[in-house]
Amino acid sequence: MMNEQQIKEQICDVCQKMWQLGWVAANDGNVSVKLDDDTFFATPTGISKSFITPEKIVKINAKGEVIEGLPPYRPSSEIKMHLRCYEEREDVNAVVHAHPPVATGFAVAHVHMDEYTMVESIIALGSVPVTSYGTPSTYEVPDAITPYLKEHDALLLANHGALTIGSDLLTAYYRMETLELTAKINLNAHLLGGAKELPRENIDRLISMRENYKVTGRHPGYKKYNNA
């Protein structure tokens, strides 16, 4: 069990990785972690993820109000989206939001990532839908993601970016890694003439293996969104 200082340091590690991978630019992206007492650590607004240090991370309550943190640091206006994830899913203890370029390309093109082609992404994510557009910092964004949270641990935000959730921070971060790698592979496959989906029986078998692999979270099963 990590103490609060260790959790803050892990948040900083994840932020640094996101920046190094080119998933965020300038002050983009945000990360939050739920603590045992229903408070949350959140990355501060207006700071590059490459410059996040433990003392800059703020602690907030379920209303998004700062209860611990050094002035002038305050949470991102996107914290409403994070808090909605925690409200809707008791199993969620971390939220990652970023703009990974290829996955965000799907979000900007309004193309759902719903092809069941890659073994790892079939097990880890299943299909990843594009939510309806919501203006950043408003309740339009949490309202847009809510219909999908019961089945999905990764979402594409229309004309915006990507969102992943998990039982812990590393799980949420790894899902963002899987999402972006899958987007790259799918794009390359289409440039080569089209991705070839696995037969349905193989897909169902892979999904059933989640329990053996001790994969936490939710899965949509075999679900299509494009041309639905």
Disulfide bonds with the S-S distance in Angstrom:
none
